[in-house]
Amino acid sequence: MEAPRLFVVKKDGRREQYNRDKVLSGLRRACEKRPVSEAQREEIVAGIERELFARGESEVAGTLIGEKLMEALKSVDEVAYVRFASVYRDFRDVASFRAELEGLLAK
């Protein structure tokens, strides 16, 4: 049985087929030298995939995947979360980075 196809709509409007390896790769970079096991990373991705496929839609916004990854990372490892957020949100300066950290610390 073939898995349902899911396409990711990028910020610039391009569509590309969902690629689990690409999601895991970004997660691995954020978790590098952090106490987050490969099993934890796999479970994060599996959980997000369950949610995405349960929607029953053929397309999903890439931003939704990024937000779900950040949400999961925040509860697993805050440093990995900040690393991922800094790339995903494309902080332009120290002030925007600081604002993200302050929001994290306030919680």
Secondary structure, DSSP 8 states (H G I E B T S, - for coil): ------EEE-TTS-EEE--HHHHHHHHHHHTTTSS--HHHHHHHHHHHHHHHHHTT-SEEEHHHHHHHHHHHHHHH-HHHHHHHHHHHTT--SHHHHHHHHHHHHH-
